[in-house]
Amino acid sequence: MDIPARVGSTVAVDVIRPMRTLWLLSAAHAVNHAHGVLLPLVYLVVIDEFGVGVETVAFLSAFGSLSSGMVQLSYSAITRHVSRRVLLALGGVVLGAGMALQAVAGGFLGFAIANVVSRLGGSPQHPVGNALLAEQFPPERRGFAISAHIAGGNLGTVAVPLVATWLIAGLGWRWTVVLFGVPAILIALALFALVRESGADREAARAEGNLRSAFRTLLRDRDLLWLYLSSVLGGGGRGLGVLNLFVPLYLSRVIGLDTATVGLMFAVLVIGSVPGPLLAGWLSDRYGRKRLIVLTYSAAAISLAIFVLAGSNVPAIWLGVVLLSAFSFVESPQLQALLADLAPAHLRDVSFATYFTLAFGVGSLWVALYGAVIGWAGEAAGLPIVLWLMAAAFIAAALAVFPISTERLRTRSPATERAGGSV
């Protein structure tokens, strides 16, 4: 349903269309993830062309990820003065332009600068995009909306590897990064031209006080703090970025499966990252997010146990892979939907900016910890230990959800929820 966009007490001519916003944000998210999958393939070629070592590329990747993660906290302040639509559009243009500019680099330094710029351009996608969806969709549809946004990004992750490999082989890496940069710019321009927002959250944030006051309020909210803790703990086994990194290594280096089998198992693992969040979002809108989050955390931990206990039994390994595919990619979007439910309008941008800064920042620390464990115990013993630590992290994250009270969701006025332009 279309709704009039309100600016203060004035009804604007423009009309807010939440589903249009969702489709464009999901497309932008898919392109964002596609770049993340493309870059490791580009690095393989760049290492030889520019004569750098693997460790140099690893440092570049880590620096880009850390920079993109930490800058997300700044959106808690910027969104008080700049509309989310403008931030998302500008970010998409920078993402696409930075990606394409890598093609003209004459050396590794120029390539690295363009690379980091493109990563910074992608930084508004999660905190700003999800805050916009939370403003435009009511509680009974937020689980679906945020899950669809996440699934759109995951679709880019699943679809790109084969296409990117073919393009790099046929056109070279320079033309490939240009071809991947153009869609990001076009979608960004479409976002700017077609998406509208009420500005209600921005007005509410200003009316409630300054940014320091907002962070003080956030730090006094025990439910949000428990949710952040659950996200940080759950990051120890999160499907994309953590689990999908170590599962292929375990299958290859410990179990000794051939490359083709590992590749097929990996494909099955990540395929679940698209339908899983969509189904979970639909269920959480109807039966509640808290119980679904606890259930999926617990199921993911059990799936990891089955996967490791399978040993070299290939059918049992396949069972573990299928279960991990079903349960390991759904908790994060539901935590974000619960965050959207719990955070009042004036804290929405601060809440999401904090959430994603913690999620990306601490996520990189989990990987570093697991690397240290493998370095200490060796691959054969260390990789199984890492997988058990992931299962333990999921259980700890589930326990952190229990203290979260959802009573305020029952008492919140429907009029208050619609104030930001909900449908």
PyMOL commands that set and color helices and strands:
alter all, ss='L'
color gray80, all
select helices_A, chain A and resi 18-50+54-78+84-104+108-121+127-136+139-171+173-194+200-208+211-219+222-234+239-255+259-271+275-287+289-309+314-327+331-342+345-377+379-401+407-411+414-418
alter helices_A, ss='H'
color red, helices_A
select strands_A, chain A and resi 3-7+10-16
alter strands_A, ss='S'
color yellow, strands_A
deselect
rebuild
show_as cartoon
